[in-house]
């Protein structure tokens, strides 16, 4: 009989590779997509943001559904939806349809994100969880690593649509393995009702906030932001009163390790995700590199993350994971500060050094932080905990892209990027990286609060 832990880990590795590969590969192809459909800088940002927004809005509801009806069922359905959307994108005739299909991909990714870590945590003993999560996180970073390099090559050799073709065989293999070898459903909240009203309010609040933030400083952006905050307050009010909420708020109010670990994840991804987006534009527009060369440069960061993450995961089984994650956040802040001083004359060796520093920081942060979250809850809440952490990651990534698009709108406007806008692009990068560095430095101090909780619990 095959070891269920090895089977779950193998399938999680494939799923962990698939979605970040697509995300990072599409980032490197954005200039080519924008050129084909005459998209401005802000519209190109929406190709990435639509995916993140849909993933964030649906991740927590699907995590709860998985706890009730079975994590394997939702996991396989998510793989199918993601693969189908990738296939349809091969024939998309317009920028609008591409963005809509990216929403569809994002929903599928939410179903995968909300269950993969929960399934892995369900079959892995607590004293081995950090190691398993470190291996899983490595697969995520390998996907991120391969994305820019393979995506750049495919874009240059076969066109940007070939990136989406790659998702199809990988997705089909993952579906087949899950159906054939993954035994069990892991429905630890079976029989409990699903809070549909709460899910709708949650999705509306998150969508309005993310859309509003990306449209600032326009009046419509402020109105959407306000509407999202009000809807969010109604959501929180309801969750406090009902017996089976979509989100158990006691996890936030009574479990400081859970709360601060999730806040740390939100800050970290808010400060780092759009770095690749900006550097992709910078390397191709300001420095004149082709997509493959730009991807080969950007691959340095996720490769470093993939090397560091397994070591950090194993270390978090022996040392307090919050301490390791705080150290990683500090390294990330240093890397962001260094990016502020990147200019058109900066050497590739200097850029490579900064990407190594960022990769090491993210590697030391991610798997220990995930271990801290999953170790702070009971098995019954694994799906919600995994989904909450995934939501913090995705909302942080969407927030990062929202900040990026707002800055681009202020410095460049809604026009195509040409050599006349290269100076403005460089200026927008400096402002963005300054904001991200300040955010990450604040995150270090917040992460250290979580460490004091771990000290008291030990």
N, C-alpha and C positions, 0 to 999 in steps of 0.2 A: 504494500500500500504506500503510495507516494506520501512524503511528509507534507502535511497541509501548510506548514509554515513556509517551506521552500516554494510550493506552488503559488501561495498568495504573494510571496515576495517577488517571484518571477513575473507574475502578471502585473503587479504594482510597478515594477521596473519599466515594463513596456508602456504602461499608461503614463507613468511619470515622465517618460521620454517624449511621448507623442505631443502633448499639448504645449509644453514650453518650446519644443522644436518649431512648431507651427508659429508660435508667437514671435520668436526671435528671428525666424527666417522671413516672415512677412515684414518685420521692421526694416530689414536690409533691402527689401524689395520696394519699399514705399516710394522712393524717387521714380522707379520704373512704372509703378502703378499710376502715380500722379501724372507722369508724362503722357501715358496712353490716354488718360481720360481728362487731361488738362485740369487737374485738381490743384487748388491752392494749398498752402502749408497747413492751414487749419483743417481742411477736408482730409488731407492725408493722415493727420492725427486721428481723425474719426475712424479710419480703418482699423487702427489699434484699439481705440477707446471703446468702440461699439462692442467688441469682443469682451473687454474687461467689464464693462457696465452690465452686460447681460449675465456674465458669470457671477458677478457680485450679487445681483438682484435675486438670482435663483438658487444660489448655493446653499444658504441656510434653510429655505423651505425643502429642498431636496434632501438635505442632510436629515431633517426631521422625518420626512417621508420614508427614507431608508431605514431609520431606527424602528419605524412602525411596520413597514411592509417588507423589509429585507434589503440589505445593502448590496448583495450580489445583483438583484433584479434591477436596481437603479443604476448600478455601475455598468452593466452590460447595455442597458438602454442608452446611457450617455455615450458610450463608445459608438453605438450604431448611429445616433443623431450627429455626432461629430464627424464621423466618416461620410455620412450622406451629405452633409453641408459642404464638406471638402470636395466631393464629387460634383455637386451642382455649381460650385464656384468656377470649375473649369470652363463653364459655358456662359458665365455672367457677362452681359453685354454693356453694363453701365456701372458707374461708380456707386449709384444708389443701391443697386442690387447686390453689389459686393458688400457694402456696409450691412445690408439686411441679412445676407448669408453669414456674415461675421457674427451677427447677433445669434443666429441659429447655432453656429459653432460654439459660441459662448455658453448657451444653455446646455449643450452637450458636455462642455468642459465642466460646468457647475456640477452636473451629475457624477462626473468622474472624480473631481476634486473632493466632493462631499463624502465620498465612500472609500476611496483607495486607502487613505491613512487609517480610517476607522476599521476596515477589514484587516489591515496589517496589524493594528494594535489589538484586535480581537483574538488573533491566533498566536501572538507573540508574548512570552512571559515578560513580566515587568522588568526583570533584571537584564533582559536582552533587547528591550524595546529601543533603546538609544542606538544600538548597533544596527538594527533593522531599519530604523528611520534614517540613519546615516547613509546606508546603502541606497534606500529609496531616494533620498535627497540627491545623492550622487547621480542617479539616473535622470533626475530633473535637470541637474547642471550639465550633464552630457548632452541632453536635448538642447539646452541653451547654447552649449558649446558648438554643436554641429549646425545649429540653425543659421548663424551668420555665415559660416564657411560654406556649407552645402547650399544654403539659400542663395548666397552670392554667386556661386558657380552655376547653379541651375538658372538663375535669373539671366546671367550673362550668356549662357550657352543655349538655353531653350525657352527663355521668357519666364516671367513671374508666375504664370499659371502652373508651371511644372512643380512649384513648391507644394501646391495643394494636392497634386497627383500623388506625391510621396505619402501623404497621410492615409491614402486608401488601403494599400496592402498592409501597412503597419496596423491600422485600425482593425482590419479583417482578421489578422493573426491574433490580436488581443481578444477579440470577440470569441473566436473559435476556442482559444485556450481556456477562457473563463467558462464557457458553456460546457466544455468537455471535462475539465479537471478541477474547477473550483467548487467544492462541495460545501453546502450550507448557505443560509441566508442571513444569519446574524441580525435577527429582528428583536432586539432586547426590549423594545417598547411596544411589542405587539399587543394589539387590542386597544391602545390608547387612541383617542380621536385626534385628527389633524386640525390645527387652527387655521382654517382657510381665510377668515377675515383678517387675522393677524398677518398672514403671508401676503395678502394683497396690500395691506397698509405698509408693510415692510418694503415690498418691492416698489411701491409708489414713492415712498419717502426717499429711498436710496436713489431711484432714478431721477427724481426732481433735484436732489442735492447735487448729484454728479453732473447732470445736464446744466443746472444753474451755475455751478462753479466753472464749468468749461466755457460758458457764455459770458462770464464777467469780463469787462466792466459794463456790458450792455444792461439796460433796464430789465429786459426780459430775463436775464441771468439772475439778477437780484430777486425778482418776483418768484422764479422757480426755486431758488435757494430758500426763500422764506416759506413757500408752500411745503417744501420737503421737510423743513424743521418742524412745522406745525403738525404735519402728518406723522412724523417720527414721534412727537410727544403723545399723540393719540395711540400710536402703536405701543409705546412703553406703558401708558396708562392701562391699556387692555391686558398686556402681558402680566401685570402685577395682580390682576383680579381673577383670572381664569385658572382652573385646576391643571389643565394640560396646555401650557403655553408653547408657542413656536420657539421661544427663547427663554430658558429658565434664568430670570434675572438674578436669582440668588447666587448663580455662578459668578456674577460680576460683583455683587455686593458683599458676599460672605467668603469668597475665595480670592484673596489678594494675588496669589501666584498666578491663577488663571487670568485675572483681569489685567495685571501689568504685563504678563507675557504677550497677551493679545494686543495691548496698546503698543508694546515695543515692536511687534510685527508690523502694525499699521504705520508707525513712524518710519521704520526701516525701509519698507517698500515705497512709501510716499517720497522718501528722499533719494531713492536709487533707481527706480524703474525707468524713468525717461532719460537716464544717462545714455543708454544705448540708442534711443531715438535721436537725441541731439548729436551724438558722435557719428551716427550713420549719416546724417545730413552734413555735418562738418567735414567728414572725410571725403564724401563724394562731391559736395558743392565747393567748399573752400579749398580743399587740398587736391581735388581733381582725380581721386582714385576711382577705379571701376568697382562695381558691386562685389566682385570676388576678392579683390585686394582689401577693400574696406571690411568685408566679412572676416578675412584672415587676421586682420588687426584686432577686431572686436572679439574674436574667439578667445583671446588671451584671458579675459576676465572669467568667463564661465569654466574654462579649463582649470584655472587656479581654484575656483570654487569646487569643482569635481574632485580635485586632489585633496583639498583640505577637509571637505565635509565628512568623509568616513572616519577620519581621525578624530574630528570634533564630536561626532556622534558616539564613538566608543568612549571618549573622554567623559562625555556627559553621563555615562552609566556609573562613573566612579567619583566624579567631582560634581558639585552643584551646577546643574545646567544653566541657571540664570547668570552665574558668574562668567561662564565661558561665553554666553551670548552677549553679555555686556562688553566683554573684551572685543568681540567681533564688531559690535556697534562702534566702538572707539576707533578701530582700524578703518572702518568704512568712512567715518567722519574725516579722518586724515586724508583719505583718498579724494573725497569731495572737495576739501579745501585746496588740494593740489590742482584739481580740475579748473578751479576758478582762474588759474594763471596760465591756462593753455591758450596759445595764440597760433596764428597761421605759420609762424616760424618755429614753433615747438618741434623738436626732433621726435621721430618715431620711437626712439629708445626711451625718451622721457614719457611719452604716452603709454608705451608698453609697461613701464614701471608703475605708473599710476593705476593701470588696469589690473596689474598683479596685486597691488595693495587693496584695491576694491574687492577683487575676487577672494582674497584671503579673509577680509573682513566679513563678507557675506557667507563664506564657508563656515567660519567660526560662529556665526550668528544663527543660521537657519535651523540645522538639525537639533542643536541643543535647545533652542527656543521651542521647537515642536515637541521635544521630549518633555520640557517643562509643562507645556499645556496638557498633553495627554496624560502625564503623570499626576496631574492635579485633580482629575475627575474619576468617577467610577465607570465601570464598563457600560452601564445603562446610558451614559451620556457621551459615549465615544463619538457617535455620529454627529451630535450637536457640537461637541468640542472641536472635532475635525473641521466641520463646516464653518464654525465661528472663526477659527484660525484662518481657514481658506478665505473667508469673507474679508477679514482684516487685510490679508495679503492683496486680494483683488481690489478692494476699495482703496487701499494704499496705492496700488498701481494705477487705478483710474484717477485718483487724486493727483498723482505725479504727472500723468498725461494732461489732466485738466490745467495744472499749473503751467505745463509746457505750452499748451495751446493758447492760454491766456497771455503769456509772455510773447509768443509769436504774433498773436493778434495785435498786441501793443506796439511791437518793434517793426513788424513787417506788414501786417494787415492781411486781408484775404485776397492775396495775389500769388501767382506762381513765383517761385524762387528763381531768380536769374542772377548773373554776376553783379548786377547793380545792387542786390540785396545781401551780398556776402558779408559786408561790414555789419549790417543790422543782425544777421544771423549770429555772428560771433559775439556781438553785444548781448543778444538774448541768452546765449549760452552762459555767459559770465554771470548775469543776473540770476538765472535759474540755479546754477551750481552754488552760488552764494546762499540762496534761500535753502537749498537742500542741505548744505553743510550746517547751517544754523539749526535746522530741524533735527538733523542727526545728532548734533552735540547735545541738544535738549533731551533727545531720546536716551542718551547714555545715562543721564542722571535719573530719568524715570525707570530705566531698566535696573538700576542699582537698588531702587526701592523694593523690587521683587526679590533681590538677593537677600535683603534683610529678613523677608518672610521665610525664605528657605533656611536661613540660619536658625530662626526661631523654631522651625519644624524639625530640624535635624537633632 
